[in-house]
Each structure stands twice: as structure tokens, then as C-alpha cells.
Amino acid sequence: MVNLKSELEVRALHEKLDHLMIYQQQELIELQKIQIDMLTDLQKEVGRERKSRMANEKVVREKPR
């Protein structure tokens, strides 16, 4: 009877751990989605700044002295 009770308690703990791990994985996936969105925004901004810088350099090179 003691072994059965212990086994049931261990099983219940495993179920709780499984639940917590699944929840934690879901939270991590959501955080990663946010990070990917932020990185995508940064990449777009860098691209816009690079194009602007290149356009400005072209204007400076083309100016008559």
C-alpha cells in the first residue's frame, strides 16, 4: 500500500512537471516570435538607413566643385 501511494504521488508530480514544461515551452515560443518581429523591424530600419546613406554619398560625389 505504501508503494502504491508513493507511485501515485510520483506519477502526479510527473504530470505537474509535464504541464509546467509545456507551459514554459509555449511562453518561450511566444517570446521568440516577439524577438523575430523585433529583429525583422531592425533589419528593415538598417536597410532604409543604408539606402539613405548611399543616396547621400551619391549626391555628394555628383556635386560640382
Secondary structure, DSSP 4 states (H G I P E B T S, - for coil): -HHHHHHHHHHHHHHHHHHHHHHHHHHHHHHHHHHHHHHHHHHHHHHHHHHHHHHHHHHHHHS--
